Amino acid sequence: MPSKNTTKDFLDNQRSHWQDWNIPYSDGEALYKLIVENNFTSVLEIGTSSGHSTIWLSYAMQQTGGKVTTIEIDQTRYNKAIKNFELAGVSNLIDARLGDALHIIPTLTETFDFIFSDATLTIQPKESYLLFFKAADPKLRVNGLYTMHNVTDGFGDDGRFFKYVDNLGNYQTSIIRASSAGISVSKKIKSR
Ligand SMILES: C[S@@+](CC[C@H](N)C(=O)[O-])C[C@H]1O[C@@H](n2cnc3c(N)ncnc32)[C@H](O)[C@@H]1O
């Protein structure tokens, strides 16, 4: 079992070396805090890239005793992530899937208490975040959090997700504005 310092040291040392559309260090910290404060143990990530956010999620799992499932469609970034997970000492905490999250999510048998969506579909970029939410919503437990990156910088959702989730009536949404990209946090307050 790797010590948590191995992982934090890796995150600190790599801080300014990420080059694959990875979240900034401070957003990793924000996700980490949300998970640890709520003692979440089951995490799903959409959009691994080379693994920066996944390593923050896994660092949180070291504190709570949980596991992360993460999905990436691009083989090259997936391979980089696998290598980074080894270097960060978190491979044993991660179920890394290669493929289209829209196809993989419905096949997952477990449910999650924290979901982080950080991917954009190349064919339907404007609808991506809503399509990923619709696929993942059935997998989120009541009292769990559905989070999304890039909600205020124009790279992510264009407003359709917020309209849709507000109309559902079983989520309460806020935005972490300290993040320069914007992170939305939607709590599932009851089942539909
Ligand atoms: C912004 S990057 C993710 C960065 C990562 N979360 C991090 O901070 O290290 C988005 C990633 O989503 C992936 N992606 C796009 N569409 C996808 C899909 N349908 N299924 C899975 N991954 C997808 C892209 O290949 C890209 O690597």
The ligand as an SDF file (V2000), in Angstrom:
LIG
                    3D

 27 29  0  0  0  0  0  0  0  0999 V2000
  -10.4630   17.9690  -20.2670 C   0  0  0  0  0  0  0  0  0  0  0  0
   -9.8180   16.3810  -20.5650 S   0  0  0  0  0  0  0  0  0  0  0  0
   -9.8670   15.6090  -18.9860 C   0  0  0  0  0  0  0  0  0  0  0  0
   -8.7960   16.0920  -18.0460 C   0  0  0  0  0  0  0  0  0  0  0  0
   -8.6750   15.2580  -16.7870 C   0  0  0  0  0  0  0  0  0  0  0  0
   -9.9250   15.1940  -16.0740 N   0  0  0  0  0  0  0  0  0  0  0  0
   -7.6030   15.8140  -15.8730 C   0  0  0  0  0  0  0  0  0  0  0  0
   -7.8610   16.8170  -15.2080 O   0  0  0  0  0  0  0  0  0  0  0  0
   -6.5200   15.2660  -15.8390 O   0  0  0  0  0  0  0  0  0  0  0  0
  -11.1640   15.5630  -21.3740 C   0  0  0  0  0  0  0  0  0  0  0  0
  -10.8980   14.1350  -21.7640 C   0  0  0  0  0  0  0  0  0  0  0  0
  -12.1690   13.5360  -22.0500 O   0  0  0  0  0  0  0  0  0  0  0  0
  -11.9640   12.5750  -23.0450 C   0  0  0  0  0  0  0  0  0  0  0  0
  -13.2510   12.2340  -23.6770 N   0  0  0  0  0  0  0  0  0  0  0  0
  -13.9440   12.9350  -24.6130 C   0  0  0  0  0  0  0  0  0  0  0  0
  -15.0640   12.2910  -24.9670 N   0  0  0  0  0  0  0  0  0  0  0  0
  -15.0930   11.1530  -24.2270 C   0  0  0  0  0  0  0  0  0  0  0  0
  -16.0030   10.0690  -24.1490 C   0  0  0  0  0  0  0  0  0  0  0  0
  -17.0970   10.0240  -24.9100 N   0  0  0  0  0  0  0  0  0  0  0  0
  -15.7240    9.0660  -23.2840 N   0  0  0  0  0  0  0  0  0  0  0  0
  -14.6100    9.1040  -22.5120 C   0  0  0  0  0  0  0  0  0  0  0  0
  -13.6980   10.1020  -22.5470 N   0  0  0  0  0  0  0  0  0  0  0  0
  -13.9410   11.1150  -23.3980 C   0  0  0  0  0  0  0  0  0  0  0  0
  -10.9880   13.2430  -23.9960 C   0  0  0  0  0  0  0  0  0  0  0  0
  -10.3290   12.2980  -24.8150 O   0  0  0  0  0  0  0  0  0  0  0  0
  -10.0620   13.9800  -23.0250 C   0  0  0  0  0  0  0  0  0  0  0  0
   -8.8940   13.2340  -22.7610 O   0  0  0  0  0  0  0  0  0  0  0  0
  1  2  1  0
  2  3  1  0
  2 10  1  0
  3  4  1  0
  4  5  1  0
  5  6  1  0
  5  7  1  0
  7  8  2  0
  7  9  1  0
 10 11  1  0
 11 12  1  0
 11 26  1  0
 12 13  1  0
 13 14  1  0
 13 24  1  0
 14 15  1  0
 14 23  1  0
 15 16  2  0
 16 17  1  0
 17 18  1  0
 17 23  2  0
 18 19  1  0
 18 20  2  0
 20 21  1  0
 21 22  2  0
 22 23  1  0
 24 25  1  0
 24 26  1  0
 26 27  1  0
M  CHG  2   2   1   9  -1
M  END
$$$$
